[in-house]
Amino acid sequence: MDRARYIDPMIGTVGDEQDTSMHGGGKTHPGACTPGGMVQLSPDTVTGGDNGTGYNYCQNTIEGFSFNHMSGIGWYGDLGNIQIMPIVGQTDLRSGSNEEVPFVKGKKGWRSEFSHEREQASAGYYSVFLDRYGITAEATATERTGILRLTYPENNKAGIIFNFSRRIAGHADFESIKIIDNKHIEGHIHCTPNGGGFGRGAGGIGYELYFYMELSTPMAETVFFSNEEHLDKRLNEFEGEDVGLLAYFDKDKNDQITVKCAVSYVDLEGARLNFHKECENIDFDSAHMETAEKWNKALECVDVEGNNETDKTIFYTCLYRSLLDPRTSMDADGRYRTADGKIKSADYTHRTMFSGWDVYRSEFPLLTIIRPDMVNDEINSLLNIALSNNSSFPRWELMGIDSGCMVGDPGLIVFADSFLKGIKSYDVDKAYEICLASSKCANELYGKPFVLKRPYSEKYRSDAYVPGCISETLEFLLADYCMYRLAAKLGRKEDADYFLERVSSYKNNFNPITGFMGARNENGDFAPVKDEYDTYGCVESNIFQQSWFVPYDVIGLCDMMGKERAISLLEKLFSQADFGALWNENYNHSNEPCHNITHYFNILGLPRRTQYWTRRVQKEAYRLGAFGFCGNEDVGQLSAWYVLSALGFAQVCPANEEYYINTPLFKKAKITLDPEYHSCKVADTLEIECDKDPLDYPYIAEMYHNGIRLDRYYLRYSEITAGGKLEFKLTK
């Protein structure tokens, strides 16, 4: 089956354009990439604003094509290095759409108008017609290389601008570029927080990027430029803070120029090796076909059958987005560079792009089922970073650096959840020691100062709350719950008892006056708030949304609220929400704190309400087209929620086995399991089958797991990964 034909990379490609929301849109990119690939070669419409991928569907000019991108993120983004723009004739020496490095002398820039009618994107492929120059630009990629094919119009002077200083939300600090001969270029790009990047520098991200590039057609003329000035034409090497290269070509009518570029975050030797291994002897069409086939192979982990083509397009596009990250950051020879500049080798795939606060909720629970090897890789990667820094696990990691973005201790949560599921090909004892030191707010570990990622550590350690922040408090209490489960599994009884006692302290943050959770001041008093929609003490949420965040004790939480009142409030949370909106003050699917609350009804004995509201969210928060995501896609999280719910379940609480059931979206689905990580006791697949079309019969009358009737609305992870068959009898 050609599953890759259902991938639509244009879904969610709206950036910072909407006045109604601080978060804009999905912020995905439409470029070419492989599953978990280092290179994501994509067009750039703008450098500036909160357009973290560099591409915004709402804009009508393209400034070039760069070789590495983040996907689905806010906070101004990062990467976007080695920007290439094909041109004809003369032009200004700035793009004209780079808000981070504005014009000094130019007027229009080298950017070109384009229209979406002449733009295409599919698995491993992107193309667009550049109206200003009459050029068709096509892109494809291998794991560590990108390939551009540029088709020029007749009787024009064909050129390429190489913008080596470009970086999303900033600029590179230093570039060293060498023209080896008339068909080969190599170089080194140095990026630090001083140049901007993630959080416009606040994320503290720095990295080294090396590249090796080959052009199919010899360069007839070359000239470096810097600060909008041409330099000496005789230069074959140049370095500085603002390095560009303008090249012109002798060509026949309708000639094509192909640009192949391999990247490495290690060194030039790695870039050259990646080039020779992956794209030296392959042409554009062959590379495109191989990449499309890689996506078909990657999507074999889940097969769905149904009559609704829109649902299948959204499903496989979401599965595609779920498999983009965490991506490889190591070269073909197994080497990678640490944040402190050391070069190491690994026998696992060292990965980067861990959006922890987002992805522990659905992305990693999905990957533990469909790609446990990626989860194992990521824990190895996080552990190595933590050990190198003698610190907590990174919270939001990029290029080996913890950007500090968001709240909580998500690396701990992912480790605990994965270990409890039997994914543990790493040093478990060291991972546990890191998590224990983080959870107990230790000052030192291994005889050295411990770098703790928790604010107000003394107050949290003594009183189990973070003053002024209910979001941070509840996130850390969830991490403590995961530590309880982890310690119990490892036979660490004293630790398990300590953490079990702490987690019940969530009740101390329930304000009896408001009837909701609330932030407490340093003295323990609740901070005054206007109502449940007040955002004081909340991170990307309000009190109403955050009050539900006790996934390990939903019944206890609702008993404290009053069960009838809690159910009424849950119904209000959903019934007053616009699921397709970019932001809601009730149920807000466009951001993570609300994710999986639809399944609380299962826990409260009202499974039909889970089935009803989950289907509403599926159908109203996800659509085709650039506006298809209701909020930031968040490095696979928004997509993974959809994939799991479409299969018929969701994990409400990490470190627990239960995946709570909702009505599947498709009549048939099949998950292929991995016998290296899963028991596969019954079969190496789990088949999910409905007796009627779930779109017409949205409620569950009966369920059978391997022929035995289920009288509970959850499956355990061990039951899912044992394989076999899950059958649904549906009703209207």
C-alpha positions as CSV (number, residue, x, y, z in Angstrom):
1,M,0.0,0.0,0.0
2,D,1.3,3.5,-0.9
3,R,0.7,5.1,2.5
4,A,3.0,8.0,1.6
5,R,0.6,9.3,-1.0
6,Y,-1.6,10.4,1.9
7,I,1.1,12.7,3.4
8,D,0.3,16.4,2.9
9,P,3.2,18.5,4.3
10,M,1.2,21.7,3.6
11,I,-1.1,20.9,6.5
12,G,-0.5,23.3,9.4
13,T,2.0,25.6,7.6
14,V,0.4,28.9,8.9
15,G,2.8,30.9,11.0
16,D,2.5,34.1,13.0
17,E,-0.3,35.8,11.1
18,Q,-3.5,35.6,13.1
19,D,-4.6,38.5,15.3
20,T,-6.8,36.2,17.3
21,S,-4.0,34.2,18.8
22,M,-0.6,34.7,20.3
23,H,0.3,31.3,18.8
24,G,-0.6,31.9,15.2
25,G,-1.0,28.5,13.7
26,G,0.5,25.0,13.2
27,K,3.9,26.4,12.3
28,T,5.0,23.3,10.3
29,H,7.1,23.5,7.2
30,P,6.4,21.9,3.8
31,G,9.9,20.8,3.0
32,A,11.6,17.6,2.1
33,C,12.9,15.2,4.8
34,T,13.3,11.6,5.8
35,P,12.0,10.0,8.9
36,G,14.0,11.4,11.8
37,G,16.4,13.0,9.3
38,M,19.0,15.6,10.1
39,V,18.3,17.6,7.0
40,Q,14.9,19.2,6.5
41,L,15.2,21.1,3.3
42,S,12.4,23.7,3.1
43,P,11.5,27.0,1.6
44,D,11.8,30.2,3.6
45,T,9.2,33.0,3.2
46,V,10.6,35.2,5.9
47,T,13.2,35.6,8.6
48,G,11.5,37.3,11.5
49,G,8.5,37.3,13.7
50,D,7.3,34.2,15.5
51,N,7.6,32.1,12.3
52,G,9.8,29.3,13.8
53,T,10.1,27.3,10.6
54,G,10.9,30.3,8.4
55,Y,7.9,29.4,6.2
56,N,4.4,31.0,6.6
57,Y,1.7,30.1,4.2
58,C,0.1,33.5,4.5
59,Q,3.1,35.2,2.8
60,N,3.7,35.5,-0.9
61,T,7.4,35.7,-1.4
62,I,10.2,33.2,-1.0
63,E,13.7,34.3,0.1
64,G,15.5,30.9,-0.4
65,F,15.8,27.3,0.7
66,S,17.7,26.3,3.8
67,F,18.8,22.8,4.9
68,N,17.7,22.5,8.5
69,H,14.5,23.4,10.1
70,M,12.5,22.9,13.3
71,S,8.8,21.9,12.9
72,G,5.7,23.0,14.7
73,I,7.4,25.3,17.2
74,G,7.0,28.8,18.6
75,W,9.5,31.1,20.4
76,Y,10.9,32.4,17.1
77,G,12.6,29.1,16.1
78,D,16.2,28.3,15.2
79,L,18.4,26.6,12.5
80,G,17.5,27.7,8.9
81,N,21.2,27.6,7.9
82,I,22.8,27.5,4.4
83,Q,20.1,29.4,2.5
84,I,20.2,29.1,-1.3
85,M,18.3,31.3,-3.7
86,P,18.3,30.8,-7.5
87,I,18.2,34.0,-9.5
88,V,18.6,35.4,-13.0
89,G,20.5,38.6,-13.6
90,Q,21.5,41.1,-11.0
91,T,19.9,41.7,-7.6
92,D,20.3,43.3,-4.2
93,L,22.5,41.6,-1.7
94,R,19.9,41.0,1.0
95,S,16.8,38.9,0.8
96,G,14.4,41.8,1.4
97,S,12.4,39.7,3.9
98,N,14.9,39.2,6.7
99,E,13.7,41.3,9.6
100,E,16.6,40.2,11.8
101,V,19.2,41.7,9.4
102,P,17.5,44.6,7.6
103,F,18.6,46.4,4.5
104,V,21.4,49.0,4.5
105,K,21.6,49.7,0.8
106,G,19.1,47.5,-1.0
107,K,15.5,48.1,-1.9
108,K,13.6,45.0,-3.1
109,G,16.1,42.3,-2.3
110,W,16.5,38.9,-4.0
111,R,13.2,37.4,-2.8
112,S,10.7,36.3,-5.4
113,E,6.9,36.2,-5.5
114,F,5.2,32.8,-5.8
115,S,1.7,31.4,-5.7
116,H,0.4,28.3,-4.0
117,E,-1.2,27.2,-7.3
118,R,2.3,26.5,-8.5
119,E,3.6,24.9,-5.3
120,Q,3.6,21.2,-4.5
121,A,4.6,19.2,-1.4
122,S,4.6,15.4,-0.8
123,A,6.6,12.8,1.1
124,G,10.3,13.8,0.6
125,Y,9.6,16.4,-2.1
126,Y,8.8,20.0,-2.5
127,S,8.6,22.3,-5.6
128,V,7.6,25.9,-6.4
129,F,7.7,28.2,-9.3
130,L,9.5,31.5,-8.5
131,D,7.5,34.1,-10.5
132,R,10.1,36.9,-10.5
133,Y,12.8,34.7,-12.1
134,G,10.8,32.1,-14.0
135,I,12.7,29.4,-12.1
136,T,11.2,26.1,-10.9
137,A,12.9,25.0,-7.7
138,E,12.6,21.4,-6.5
139,A,13.8,19.9,-3.2
140,T,14.4,16.4,-1.9
141,A,16.5,14.9,0.9
142,T,18.4,12.0,2.3
143,E,19.0,11.6,6.0
144,R,22.0,14.0,6.1
145,T,21.9,15.7,2.7
146,G,19.6,17.9,0.7
147,I,19.3,18.2,-3.0
148,L,17.9,21.1,-5.0
149,R,17.1,20.9,-8.7
150,L,16.8,24.4,-10.3
151,T,15.3,24.7,-13.8
152,Y,16.0,28.1,-15.3
153,P,14.2,29.9,-18.2
154,E,15.8,30.3,-21.6
155,N,18.3,33.1,-22.5
156,N,18.9,34.4,-19.0
157,K,22.0,34.7,-16.9
158,A,21.5,31.9,-14.3
159,G,22.8,32.5,-10.8
160,I,22.6,31.3,-7.2
161,I,22.9,33.3,-4.1
162,F,24.4,31.4,-1.1
163,N,23.5,33.1,2.2
164,F,25.8,31.5,4.8
165,S,25.0,33.9,7.6
166,R,21.3,33.3,7.6
167,R,19.7,31.8,10.7
168,I,16.0,31.8,11.8
169,A,15.4,34.4,14.5
170,G,18.8,35.7,14.2
171,H,22.1,35.3,12.2
172,A,25.2,33.1,12.4
173,D,28.1,34.6,14.3
174,F,30.9,33.5,12.1
175,E,31.2,31.7,8.7
176,S,34.3,30.3,7.0
177,I,33.7,29.4,3.4
178,K,36.0,27.8,0.8
179,I,35.5,27.4,-3.0
180,I,37.3,24.1,-3.6
181,D,36.9,24.2,-7.4
182,N,34.2,25.4,-9.8
183,K,31.8,22.7,-8.7
184,H,32.5,22.2,-4.9
185,I,32.1,24.4,-1.9
186,E,32.6,23.6,1.8
187,G,32.4,25.5,5.0
188,H,31.9,26.0,8.7
189,I,29.1,28.0,10.3
190,H,29.3,29.0,13.9
191,C,26.1,29.9,15.8
192,T,25.8,31.2,19.4
193,P,23.0,32.7,21.4
194,N,24.6,36.1,20.7
195,G,23.4,35.8,17.2
196,G,19.8,35.0,18.3
197,G,18.1,31.8,17.5
198,F,15.6,30.0,19.8
199,G,13.9,32.7,21.9
200,R,16.0,35.2,20.0
201,G,19.0,34.1,22.1
202,A,17.1,33.5,25.4
203,G,17.2,29.7,24.7
204,G,21.0,29.7,24.9
205,I,21.4,27.6,21.8
206,G,24.7,27.4,20.1
207,Y,26.1,24.9,17.6
208,E,28.7,24.2,14.9
209,L,27.5,23.4,11.4
210,Y,29.7,22.0,8.6
211,F,28.8,21.4,5.0
212,Y,30.1,20.0,1.8
213,M,28.4,21.0,-1.4
214,E,28.5,19.9,-5.1
215,L,27.0,21.6,-8.1
216,S,26.2,19.7,-11.3
217,T,27.2,22.7,-13.5
218,P,30.5,24.5,-13.1
219,M,30.4,28.0,-11.7
220,A,31.6,30.5,-14.4
221,E,31.8,33.5,-12.1
222,T,31.9,33.8,-8.3
223,V,32.2,36.7,-6.0
224,F,31.9,36.8,-2.2
225,F,29.8,39.5,-0.6
226,S,29.4,40.9,2.9
227,N,27.3,43.7,4.3
228,E,25.8,44.2,0.9
229,E,29.1,44.8,-0.7
230,H,30.9,42.7,-3.4
231,L,34.4,41.6,-2.4
232,D,37.4,40.9,-4.6
233,K,36.4,38.5,-7.4
234,R,39.7,36.6,-7.0
235,L,38.9,35.3,-3.5
236,N,38.3,31.6,-3.2
237,E,38.0,31.7,0.6
238,F,36.4,34.2,2.9
239,E,35.4,34.3,6.6
240,G,33.5,36.8,8.7
241,E,30.2,37.5,10.4
242,D,28.1,38.2,7.2
243,V,29.3,35.9,4.4
244,G,27.5,35.4,1.1
245,L,28.5,34.1,-2.3
246,L,27.1,35.0,-5.7
247,A,27.7,32.5,-8.5
248,Y,26.8,32.7,-12.2
249,F,26.8,29.8,-14.6
250,D,27.3,29.2,-18.4
251,K,24.3,27.0,-19.4
252,D,22.5,25.8,-22.4
253,K,18.8,26.5,-23.0
254,N,16.5,25.0,-20.4
255,D,19.4,23.7,-18.5
256,Q,19.0,22.5,-14.9
257,I,21.4,23.0,-12.1
258,T,21.4,20.5,-9.2
259,V,22.9,21.4,-5.8
260,K,23.8,18.6,-3.4
261,C,24.7,19.6,0.1
262,A,25.6,17.3,3.1
263,V,25.7,18.7,6.6
264,S,27.4,17.7,9.8
265,Y,27.3,19.1,13.3
266,V,30.6,17.4,14.0
267,D,33.3,18.5,11.5
268,L,34.1,18.9,7.8
269,E,35.3,15.3,7.6
270,G,31.8,14.3,8.8
271,A,30.1,16.5,6.1
272,R,32.3,15.0,3.4
273,L,31.6,11.5,4.7
274,N,27.9,12.1,4.8
275,F,28.1,13.4,1.2
276,H,30.0,10.3,-0.1
277,K,27.7,7.9,1.8
278,E,24.4,9.3,0.9
279,C,24.3,11.4,-2.3
280,E,27.5,11.4,-4.3
281,N,26.3,8.8,-6.8
282,I,22.5,9.5,-6.8
283,D,20.5,11.8,-9.0
284,F,17.5,13.9,-7.9
285,D,14.8,11.6,-9.1
286,S,16.4,8.5,-7.6
287,A,16.9,10.3,-4.3
288,H,13.2,11.4,-4.3
289,M,12.0,7.9,-5.0
290,E,14.2,6.4,-2.3
291,T,13.0,9.0,0.2
292,A,9.3,8.4,-0.6
293,E,9.9,4.7,-0.2
294,K,11.6,5.4,3.2
295,W,8.4,7.1,4.2
296,N,6.3,4.2,3.0
297,K,8.5,1.9,5.0
298,A,8.2,4.1,8.1
299,L,4.4,4.3,7.9
300,E,4.1,0.5,7.8
301,C,4.0,0.6,11.6
302,V,0.3,1.5,11.4
303,D,-2.2,0.6,8.7
304,V,-5.7,1.9,8.6
305,E,-8.7,1.1,6.5
306,G,-11.7,3.4,6.0
307,N,-13.8,5.1,3.3
308,N,-13.1,8.7,4.3
309,E,-10.1,9.9,2.3
310,T,-9.8,13.1,4.3
311,D,-9.4,11.2,7.6
312,K,-6.7,9.0,6.0
313,T,-4.9,12.1,4.8
314,I,-5.0,13.7,8.2
315,F,-4.0,10.4,9.9
316,Y,-1.0,9.7,7.8
317,T,0.1,13.3,7.8
318,C,-0.1,13.3,11.6
319,L,1.8,10.0,11.7
320,Y,4.4,11.6,9.4
321,R,4.8,14.6,11.7
322,S,5.1,12.2,14.7
323,L,8.1,10.5,13.1
324,L,10.1,13.7,12.2
325,D,11.5,14.1,15.7
326,P,13.5,13.5,17.7
327,R,15.9,13.5,14.8
328,T,19.4,12.2,14.3
329,S,22.3,14.6,15.1
330,M,25.1,12.2,14.4
331,D,27.1,11.5,11.3
332,A,27.0,8.4,9.2
333,D,30.1,7.1,11.1
334,G,28.3,7.3,14.5
335,R,30.0,10.5,15.8
336,Y,28.3,13.4,17.4
337,R,29.3,16.6,19.0
338,T,28.4,17.5,22.6
339,A,27.4,21.0,23.7
340,D,30.8,21.5,25.2
341,G,32.5,20.7,21.9
342,K,33.6,17.1,22.6
343,I,33.3,14.6,19.8
344,K,31.9,11.2,20.8
345,S,30.7,8.0,19.2
346,A,27.6,6.0,20.1
347,D,26.2,2.6,19.3
348,Y,22.7,4.1,19.4
349,T,21.3,6.9,17.2
350,H,22.1,10.2,19.1
351,R,19.1,12.4,18.7
352,T,18.0,16.0,19.2
353,M,14.8,18.1,19.3
354,F,13.2,17.1,22.5
355,S,10.2,19.3,23.2
356,G,9.7,17.6,26.5
357,W,6.8,19.5,28.1
358,D,4.8,19.0,24.9
359,V,5.7,15.5,23.9
360,Y,5.5,13.4,27.1
361,R,1.7,13.5,26.8
362,S,1.0,11.8,23.5
363,E,4.1,11.7,21.3
364,F,6.2,9.5,23.5
365,P,3.3,7.2,24.5
366,L,2.7,6.7,20.8
367,L,6.4,6.1,20.0
368,T,6.6,3.5,22.8
369,I,4.1,1.5,20.8
370,I,5.1,2.2,17.2
371,R,8.9,3.1,17.5
372,P,10.3,2.1,20.8
373,D,13.8,2.2,19.3
374,M,13.4,6.0,18.9
375,V,12.4,6.3,22.5
376,N,15.4,4.2,23.6
377,D,17.7,6.4,21.5
378,E,16.2,9.6,23.0
379,I,16.7,8.4,26.6
380,N,20.3,7.5,25.8
381,S,20.7,11.0,24.3
382,L,19.1,12.8,27.3
383,L,21.1,10.7,29.7
384,N,24.4,11.5,28.1
385,I,23.6,15.2,28.1
386,A,22.6,15.1,31.8
387,L,25.7,13.2,32.8
388,S,28.0,15.6,30.8
389,N,26.5,18.5,32.7
390,N,25.9,16.7,36.0
391,S,22.3,18.1,35.7
392,S,18.7,17.2,35.6
393,F,17.5,15.8,32.2
394,P,16.9,18.6,29.7
395,R,13.5,20.1,29.7
396,W,13.5,21.4,26.1
397,E,16.6,20.2,24.3
398,L,18.1,21.4,21.0
399,M,21.7,20.6,19.9
400,G,22.6,19.1,23.2
401,I,21.5,22.2,25.1
402,D,18.6,22.7,27.5
403,S,16.9,25.8,26.3
404,G,14.9,26.0,29.6
405,C,11.7,26.5,27.7
406,M,8.5,25.6,29.5
407,V,8.1,24.0,32.9
408,G,8.3,20.7,34.8
409,D,10.7,17.8,34.6
410,P,9.6,16.0,31.3
411,G,12.8,14.1,30.7
412,L,12.3,12.3,34.0
413,I,8.7,11.6,33.1
414,V,9.6,10.1,29.7
415,F,12.4,8.0,31.3
416,A,10.1,6.6,34.0
417,D,7.3,5.9,31.6
418,S,9.6,4.1,29.1
419,F,11.5,2.1,31.7
420,L,8.2,0.9,33.2
421,K,7.2,-0.3,29.7
422,G,10.4,-2.3,29.4
423,I,12.4,0.1,27.2
424,K,15.8,0.1,29.0
425,S,18.8,-0.3,26.8
426,Y,20.8,2.3,28.7
427,D,22.4,2.7,32.1
428,V,19.3,2.5,34.3
429,D,21.1,3.1,37.6
430,K,22.6,6.4,36.4
431,A,19.4,7.5,34.9
432,Y,17.6,6.9,38.2
433,E,20.3,8.7,40.1
434,I,19.9,11.8,37.9
435,C,16.1,11.7,38.4
436,L,16.4,11.2,42.1
437,A,18.8,14.1,42.5
438,S,16.5,16.3,40.4
439,S,13.4,15.2,42.3
440,K,15.0,15.8,45.7
441,C,16.5,19.1,44.6
442,A,20.0,17.8,45.4
443,N,22.9,20.2,45.6
444,E,25.5,17.7,44.5
445,L,25.8,14.4,42.7
446,Y,28.9,12.2,42.1
447,G,30.8,14.6,44.4
448,K,30.2,17.6,42.1
449,P,27.7,20.5,42.1
450,F,24.4,19.3,40.6
451,V,22.7,21.6,38.1
452,L,19.1,21.6,39.1
453,K,16.3,22.6,36.7
454,R,13.7,23.4,39.3
455,P,13.0,26.9,40.6
456,Y,12.4,27.6,44.3
457,S,14.0,24.3,45.0
458,E,14.2,24.7,48.8
459,K,10.6,25.7,49.0
460,Y,9.5,22.8,46.7
461,R,11.6,20.3,48.6
462,S,10.2,21.3,52.0
463,D,6.6,22.2,51.1
464,A,5.9,20.5,47.7
465,Y,4.8,23.6,45.9
466,V,6.3,26.4,43.8
467,P,5.3,29.8,45.1
468,G,3.3,31.8,42.6
469,C,3.0,29.0,40.0
470,I,0.3,26.3,40.1
471,S,1.4,25.0,36.7
472,E,5.0,24.4,37.9
473,T,3.7,22.8,41.1
474,L,1.4,20.3,39.4
475,E,4.1,19.4,36.8
476,F,6.6,18.6,39.5
477,L,4.1,16.6,41.5
478,L,3.4,14.5,38.4
479,A,7.2,14.0,38.1
480,D,7.2,12.9,41.8
481,Y,4.4,10.4,41.0
482,C,6.5,9.0,38.2
483,M,9.4,8.7,40.6
484,Y,7.1,6.8,43.0
485,R,6.2,4.3,40.3
486,L,9.8,4.1,39.1
487,A,11.3,3.6,42.6
488,A,8.6,0.9,43.4
489,K,9.5,-1.0,40.2
490,L,13.2,-0.8,41.1
491,G,12.6,-2.0,44.7
492,R,13.7,1.3,46.2
493,K,11.1,1.2,49.0
494,E,12.3,4.1,51.0
495,D,12.3,6.4,47.9
496,A,8.9,5.0,46.8
497,D,7.3,5.8,50.2
498,Y,8.8,9.3,50.1
499,F,7.3,10.2,46.7
500,L,4.0,8.5,47.3
501,E,3.5,10.7,50.4
502,R,4.4,13.8,48.4
503,V,2.0,13.4,45.5
504,S,-1.1,13.6,47.6
505,S,-0.1,17.2,48.5
506,Y,-1.7,18.3,45.3
507,K,-4.8,18.7,47.5
508,N,-3.0,21.5,49.4
509,N,-3.2,23.5,46.2
510,F,-7.0,23.3,46.0
511,N,-8.5,26.7,47.0
512,P,-11.8,26.0,48.9
513,I,-13.0,29.5,48.3
514,T,-12.8,29.4,44.5
515,G,-13.3,25.6,44.2
516,F,-10.3,25.4,41.8
517,M,-6.6,24.9,42.0
518,G,-4.6,28.0,42.7
519,A,-1.2,29.4,43.1
520,R,0.0,29.9,46.7
521,N,2.3,32.7,47.9
522,E,5.5,32.2,49.8
523,N,3.6,32.1,53.1
524,G,1.2,29.4,51.9
525,D,-1.8,31.7,51.3
526,F,-3.6,31.5,48.0
527,A,-3.0,34.4,45.7
528,P,-6.2,36.3,45.0
529,V,-7.7,35.7,41.5
530,K,-10.7,37.2,39.6
531,D,-12.3,33.9,38.6
532,E,-11.4,30.5,37.1
533,Y,-10.3,32.1,33.8
534,D,-7.6,34.1,35.6
535,T,-4.2,33.2,34.3
536,Y,-2.2,34.0,37.5
537,G,0.3,31.3,38.2
538,C,-0.5,29.4,35.1
539,V,1.8,28.6,32.1
540,E,0.0,28.8,28.7
541,S,-3.2,28.0,30.5
542,N,-5.7,29.4,33.0
543,I,-6.9,28.2,36.3
544,F,-9.9,26.3,34.8
545,Q,-7.7,24.4,32.5
546,Q,-4.9,23.8,34.9
547,S,-7.2,22.6,37.7
548,W,-7.6,19.3,35.9
549,F,-3.9,18.4,35.9
550,V,-3.8,15.6,38.4
551,P,-3.8,12.7,35.9
552,Y,-2.6,10.2,38.5
553,D,-5.6,10.7,40.8
554,V,-8.6,11.9,38.7
555,I,-11.1,10.3,41.1
556,G,-9.5,11.9,44.1
557,L,-9.5,15.3,42.4
558,C,-13.1,15.1,41.4
559,D,-14.1,13.9,44.9
560,M,-12.4,17.0,46.3
561,M,-14.3,19.2,43.8
562,G,-17.5,17.2,44.4
563,K,-18.2,14.5,41.8
564,E,-21.4,16.0,40.4
565,R,-19.9,19.5,40.2
566,A,-16.7,18.1,38.6
567,I,-18.7,16.3,35.9
568,S,-20.7,19.5,35.3
569,L,-17.5,21.5,35.1
570,L,-16.0,19.0,32.6
571,E,-19.1,19.3,30.4
572,K,-18.8,23.1,30.6
573,L,-15.1,22.9,29.7
574,F,-15.9,21.1,26.5
575,S,-19.3,22.5,25.6
576,Q,-18.2,26.1,25.7
577,A,-15.1,25.5,23.6
578,D,-14.5,26.1,19.9
579,F,-12.3,23.2,19.1
580,G,-11.2,24.7,15.8
581,A,-10.1,28.0,17.3
582,L,-6.5,28.9,17.7
583,W,-7.0,29.7,21.4
584,N,-9.7,28.9,24.0
585,E,-10.3,29.8,27.6
586,N,-12.2,26.6,28.0
587,Y,-11.0,23.3,26.5
588,N,-8.0,24.4,24.5
589,H,-6.7,21.7,22.2
590,S,-4.2,24.1,20.7
591,N,-2.1,23.7,23.8
592,E,-0.9,20.8,25.9
593,P,-2.4,21.3,29.4
594,C,-5.8,20.2,28.2
595,H,-4.7,17.2,26.2
596,N,-6.3,13.8,27.2
597,I,-8.9,15.4,29.5
598,T,-11.6,13.9,27.2
599,H,-10.6,10.5,28.7
600,Y,-11.3,11.6,32.2
601,F,-14.9,10.7,31.6
602,N,-13.8,7.0,31.2
603,I,-12.2,7.1,34.7
604,L,-15.4,8.7,36.1
605,G,-17.6,5.9,34.7
606,L,-19.0,7.9,31.8
607,P,-17.3,6.3,28.7
608,R,-19.9,7.6,26.3
609,R,-18.9,11.2,27.1
610,T,-15.2,10.3,26.3
611,Q,-16.4,8.8,23.0
612,Y,-18.5,11.9,22.2
613,W,-16.0,14.6,23.0
614,T,-13.0,12.8,21.6
615,R,-14.8,12.5,18.3
616,R,-15.7,16.2,18.4
617,V,-12.1,17.2,18.9
618,Q,-10.8,14.9,16.1
619,K,-13.3,16.3,13.6
620,E,-13.1,20.0,14.6
621,A,-9.5,20.6,15.7
622,Y,-7.9,18.9,12.6
623,R,-8.5,19.8,9.0
624,L,-6.9,19.7,5.6
625,G,-4.8,22.6,4.3
626,A,-2.5,25.2,5.8
627,F,-4.9,26.1,8.6
628,G,-5.4,22.4,9.4
629,F,-3.9,22.5,12.9
630,C,-5.7,24.5,15.6
631,G,-2.4,25.5,17.2
632,N,1.4,24.9,17.2
633,E,2.0,21.3,16.1
634,D,4.7,21.2,18.9
635,V,7.2,18.7,17.5
636,G,4.8,15.9,17.0
637,Q,2.5,16.2,20.0
638,L,-0.6,17.6,18.3
639,S,-0.2,14.9,15.6
640,A,0.4,12.1,18.0
641,W,-2.8,12.9,20.0
642,Y,-4.7,12.4,16.7
643,V,-2.9,9.2,15.8
644,L,-3.5,7.6,19.2
645,S,-7.2,8.7,19.4
646,A,-7.8,7.6,15.8
647,L,-6.6,4.1,16.8
648,G,-8.9,4.2,19.8
649,F,-7.0,5.1,23.0
650,A,-4.9,7.6,24.9
651,Q,-2.5,7.4,27.8
652,V,-3.9,9.8,30.5
653,C,-1.1,9.4,33.0
654,P,2.6,8.7,32.2
655,A,4.2,5.8,34.2
656,N,0.8,4.1,34.3
657,E,0.0,1.2,32.1
658,E,-3.6,2.2,31.2
659,Y,-4.4,3.5,27.7
660,Y,-8.0,4.7,28.0
661,I,-10.3,3.7,25.2
662,N,-12.4,5.9,22.8
663,T,-14.2,4.9,19.6
664,P,-11.7,4.4,16.8
665,L,-11.9,6.6,13.8
666,F,-11.4,3.8,11.3
667,K,-13.2,0.6,10.7
668,K,-9.9,-1.4,10.7
669,A,-6.4,-0.6,11.8
670,K,-3.3,-2.7,12.4
671,I,-0.3,-1.8,14.5
672,T,3.0,-3.6,13.8
673,L,4.9,-4.3,17.0
674,D,8.6,-4.6,17.6
675,P,9.6,-8.0,19.2
676,E,12.9,-6.4,20.4
677,Y,11.0,-4.2,22.8
678,H,7.5,-5.7,22.9
679,S,6.4,-9.1,24.3
680,C,4.3,-10.1,21.2
681,K,3.0,-12.9,23.3
682,V,-0.1,-13.3,21.2
683,A,1.0,-11.9,17.8
684,D,3.5,-9.4,16.3
685,T,0.6,-7.1,15.4
686,L,-2.4,-5.6,17.2
687,E,-5.5,-5.6,14.9
688,I,-8.3,-3.2,15.8
689,E,-11.6,-3.9,14.1
690,C,-15.1,-2.3,14.3
691,D,-18.2,-4.2,13.2
692,K,-19.7,-1.0,11.7
693,D,-18.4,2.3,10.3
694,P,-17.3,4.4,13.3
695,L,-18.2,7.6,11.5
696,D,-21.9,6.5,11.4
697,Y,-21.9,4.5,14.7
698,P,-19.8,6.6,17.1
699,Y,-20.5,4.7,20.4
700,I,-19.2,1.5,21.8
701,A,-21.7,-1.2,22.8
702,E,-19.2,-4.0,23.5
703,M,-15.5,-4.6,23.3
704,Y,-13.5,-7.9,23.0
705,H,-9.7,-8.3,23.5
706,N,-8.4,-11.6,22.0
707,G,-11.9,-13.0,22.2
708,I,-12.6,-12.0,25.8
709,R,-15.2,-9.4,26.6
710,L,-13.7,-6.2,28.1
711,D,-15.7,-4.8,31.0
712,R,-13.3,-1.8,31.4
713,Y,-12.5,1.1,29.2
714,Y,-8.8,0.8,29.0
715,L,-6.1,-1.5,27.7
716,R,-2.9,-2.0,29.5
717,Y,0.3,-1.3,27.6
718,S,1.3,-4.9,28.1
719,E,-1.9,-6.0,26.5
720,I,-1.4,-3.7,23.5
721,T,2.1,-4.9,23.0
722,A,1.2,-8.5,23.4
723,G,-0.6,-8.2,20.1
724,G,-3.7,-10.0,19.0
725,K,-7.1,-8.4,18.2
726,L,-9.2,-5.7,19.7
727,E,-12.8,-5.8,18.5
728,F,-15.6,-3.2,18.9
729,K,-19.3,-3.6,18.4
730,L,-20.7,-0.1,17.8
731,T,-24.0,1.6,18.1
732,K,-25.6,4.9,17.2
